């Protein structure tokens, strides 16, 4: 069975420094990463696995490589290499 990742785009106009995600929509434990759309690089968003319980608060990394504030949060069940 293929499990779909959870993806949230944070536009540059967003003024907050973190987002809250309802983790109960996940099918199980997972790994969270920030994707920089300007250079194609991933950063770990959490230091360990996340569970599918409650809400998860994710601190937005700040400016991306191009100096903008847009990011993509990716949560999936497999770790990236």
Order of alpha helices (4+ residues) and beta strands (2+ residues): beta-beta-beta-beta-beta-beta
